[in-house]
Amino acid sequence: MKTVLSALDAHARERPDALALDSISYAELRAASFRVAHRLAALGVAPGDRVAVYSENRQGFVFALLGIWRLGATAVPTNVLYRAGDLEHVLADAQVRAVCASEASAPFVPEDPERLLIPIAEVEAWATAWVTPDESLLPPSPEDLALLIYTSGTTGRSKGAMLSHQNLATIAAQLVEAWRWTEKDTLLLALPLFHVHGLGAGLNGTLTAGGRVIVRERFDAQDVLATLARGEVTMFFGVPTVYVRLLEHSKDATRFASMRLFVSGSAALPASVHQQFEQRFGQSILERYGSTEFGFALSNRYEGPRVPGHVGFPLPGVEVQLLGEGDQAVAEGQPGEIVVRGANVFQGYWRNEAATAQAFWTDGEGRRWFRSGDVATFDSARGFKISGRIKELVISGGFNIYPAEVEFELLNVPGIRAAAVVGQPHAARGEVPVAFVEADPDFDPERALELLRGRIASFKVPKAIHVVDALPRNAMGKVEKPRLKQLLPRG
């Protein structure tokens, strides 16, 4: 399997009537991709052009994506929450030729006489028209650029990560093997398709395995619970906040007879949520670790054990190691930066050679590894445990404090539902850790600090705990810590 498109073609040939997307078969989905490709070409889109897909989840998103690939163009999945500056940066930096936008998104697309604006509803009409598709288009090669997907930009201006068709095919194949994904599986997907979790894992994994994906526009806890209860779904992917909401909306012990796999990623899953979910639903959530730049690198083993707070071991075909001071390998149990190597790793940052060069480390044998910027420890029995981001490191009086370690302990304090730790400037110590939490009405910050003093080193204990109604998050549920720092007292 060289590309996701070649996998789609194979399933359409061997099992044409099997369902692929909602009630659309593999043969119908394949035909739709050709119809959309030819209509895009008729409008002037050429192979190699960049085409943005700026839409919430819907069938038209998938039709547009596959049509762009079928034409040999590059898709630019664009966050539907982007406005003004963010959106203009992506469209200009990627030199986008056309934007496929939904009714809700189109008004935010800046006018440009050199750029096409194509309604997603029109793409859906092309895809489902009763026209025999012309299948004479040459397939893209594995080396061709498939996705230009922009990083979240929480620590600066977002950069376009270049992922080839081979990258995407590798990422999908690794998950299919690791998670025992088959043509018999049906995935309920409420994660945004503009993100690597929803697109690279959810959609591409399904098309590679030959299963079915049911796409929802957005996550709705009641809808998800009802859909899982009907018994047609076998897999579900979410971020930690999704699992918190599922617990909140299901108070009684429930069993989903058809479900075999729940996956969590994009942020750390609190141990308490992991344990409550298993007690409530009888299934242990599988955690994995990934990034826009390489898809996925680590995962709990399908057979277990699935240890709360740990993201497991390298996926098939992926090499992972930890680097410490001087880029030297660290001993087991010691923190180090995660570096990743494999056919899943991206090609570099679009039009940004300096950032690309900084993103890689070359070992003594001349092999290039992607520097994730994430810090972790390794335990041979339980796998990797993420400690936090290098850039989020709090240095207090000469001691290194990784926020994720403190957040993990905070989430074990009764009454805390979510937590984030940032550094606050301090005249004597340089920085001190400060926590922001979502908590129950009767939560007592002083009692929480007392509990923490008995569990972690004194220099790691937050100097204050601020209760907020909701932590600021991006579309994938990651806490936006720069926004929290703006809430800190001045002086």
ABEGO torsion letter per residue (X at the ends): XABAAAAAAAAAAABAABBABEABBAAAAAAAAAAAAAAAAAAGBBBGBBBBBBBBBBAAAAAAAAAAAAAGBBBBBBBAABBEAAAAAAAAAAGBABBBBBAAAAAABBBBAABBBBBAAAAAAAAABBBBBBAABBBBBAABBABBBBBAGAAEBBBBBBBBAAAAAAAAAAAAAAAGBBAABBBBBABBAABAAAAAAAAAAAAAAGBBBBBBABBBAAAAAAAAAAGABABBBBBAAAAAAAAAABABBBBBAABABBBBBGBBBBAAAAAAAAAAAGBBBBBBBBBAAAGBABBBBAAOBBBBGBAEBBBBGBBBBBBBBGGBBBBBGBBBBBBBBEAABBAEBBGBAAAAAAABBBBAAGBBBBBAGBBBBBBAAAEBBBAEBAAABBBBGGBBBBAAAAAAAAAABBGBABBBBBBBBBAAAGBBBBBBBBBBAABBAAAAAAAAAAABBAAABBABBBBBABBBBBAAGBBBAAAAAAABBBX
